[in-house]
């Protein structure tokens, strides 16, 4: 479990840290400062991402729950062969 910090930090301290050290906000500000994009473009991108995520979550909630009986052994690897870990090897080799 991640450290929520609420047991030994004040709410004000947590809020301040989130405002000052949020990596997404920091990167967004850097992009604007470097004139690689505008704040409006970043806001539009965030809006598009939120819409995409919301749509995918809604679709996932509507999809049927996978069958344990049929999907239990899907994508399970066994044995000592590690060829599947090597780049460029796309098939299982004995």
N, C-alpha and C positions, 0 to 999 in steps of 0.2 A: 504494500500500500504506500502511496506517496505520502509525504509529510504535509498535512494540511496547514500546519503552523499556527492553528488557532488556539492551541493549548498554551503557548508561551509567547505569542505575539499579539499586540493589540490590533484591532480592526483597522485603525488608521495606518499602522505600520505596513500591514498587508496591502492595503489600498495603494499606499505610496510606492511600494516596491513594484506592484503590478503596473502602475502608471510609468515608472521610470525604467524598468528592466524588461518590459514585455518585448520579446524578440521580434514578434511580428510588427509591432508598432515601430520598433527601432529600425528594422529593415525598410519598412514603408517610408519612414522619414528620410533614411539614407538615399533611397531611390529618388525621392522628390528633391532632396538637396543636391544630388548629382545631376539633376535634370534629365534623368533617364525616363521619367514618366511624370504625370501630373497627379495631384490628389484626386481629381475627378476620375481619372483612369483607374487608380487604385480602388476607389470606392465602388466603381462599376465592376471591377474584377471580384471584389469581396462579395458584392451582391450576386453576381453570377455563380460564384462558388457556393454560397449559401443556398441558392435555388437548386443547384445541382445536387448538393448533399441532401437537402430536404426531399427532393424527388426520389433519390436513391433509397433513403430511409423509408419513405412511404412504400416504395416498391418492395423492399425487403420485408416489411411488415405484412404485406399482402401475399408474398410468396409462401407456398406451403413449407412446413418444417421438414427438413430432410429425414428420410427414413434411416433409422439407426441400423436396421437389419441390412439394408442395401448399401449404405455408404460407409459402414464402419471401417472397412479395410481399404477404402480408397486412398491413394497416395501414401501408402505405408511402404517403407523400404526395409529390407532385411539382408542379412548376410554381411560379409566383410568387404564386398566389392564397393570401392569408392569411386569408380569411374564416373558415376553420375555427378560427382562433385567437381570434375575437371571441365574446364572450358572447352567447348567444341565437341564434347561427347554427348550426343543426344539420345543414345540408346543404351540399354543395359547389356553389358558384355560379361559373360561368365569367365 
